[in-house]
Amino acid sequence: MIALFLSWLSIKASLFLKLTMWKYPENLAQKLPNLVELYLHSNNIVVVPEAIGSLVKLQCLDLSDNALEIVCPEIGRLRALRHLRLANNQLQFLPPEVGDLKELQTLDISTNRLLTLPERLHMCLSLQYLTVDRNRLWYVPRHLCQLPSLNELSMAGNRLAFLPLDLGRSRELQYVYVDNNIHLKGLPSYLYNKVIGCSGCGAPIQVSEVKLLSFSSGQRTVFLPAEVKAIGTEHDHVLPLQELAMRSLYHTYHSLLKDLNFLSPISLPRSLLELLHCPLGHCHRCSEPMFTIVYPKLFPLRETPMAGLHQWRTTVSFVAYCCSTQCLQTFDLLS
Ligand SMILES: [Zn+2]
């Protein structure tokens, strides 16, 4: 019956197709090579076959509310895809090939089982709306901050304890929702003056959490990404040698950073080379790249003019990550 239906559609040169079924339709690409929109939500589909990659004109794919456990790498061949909806499935990871979707504007992967996001996601240069609510995220790749078009990021209801240092540095990013990540106590200061949601964050520290790198100031404690190797204070006037070397290398080769072989005469461990391409963060005061050490400064949200917006209930703090004692002393959240 479905086959007959599709044959009829192919004659009609269909652009839009909504089906209700338990299995991905076979030979879809051969029958409907010009398909632009495909809605397969609210079925019981478990597997999307490799053949999906043949629907090269597809712009909108909705596979929400199914039973998907895997998204095949061939999805990366859908180079015209603009909207991908995978909400409410059983996905534990996304293939790195998602990064090949250069036209992708909307990605909804809420209510799945993701532990992290694919690092190549930052290559989706058109991505504007990313929704990862209600997953199991504990870590967000710092590369995500490089998404040039991202306007709205929603990661509510996950297991995040810290955020990338540069999150919010992009002017395009205006909406960030991280509500109900109970261990999250620090928000990068770049998020001040943006629309944020952080209710249900900042629970008291449990003994089991002490393994996480943390920084305390007064009564406040925030967690930091494990990539941070050292935490500077206002008394640490001298930068570690490795940090000085990395900053020097970065400035020397900055214009060549896009060339992966730019350091070929110099031998560097892969981890450091990767850091040169994507620093840990940029000083919230002066934009200097930072690689191993950060100088954090806390601003409890409750004590800022934004407290009223959050009904004075929140216990999270904005964190200014600075590059030196000088920037630490002169940073002002409200300026
Ligand atoms: Zn600085």
Boltz pocket constraint, residues with backbone or C-beta under 6 A from the ligand:
constraints:
  - pocket:
      binder: B
      contacts: [[A, 283], [A, 284], [A, 285], [A, 286], [A, 287], [A, 288], [A, 322], [A, 323], [A, 324], [A, 327]]
      max_distance: 6.0
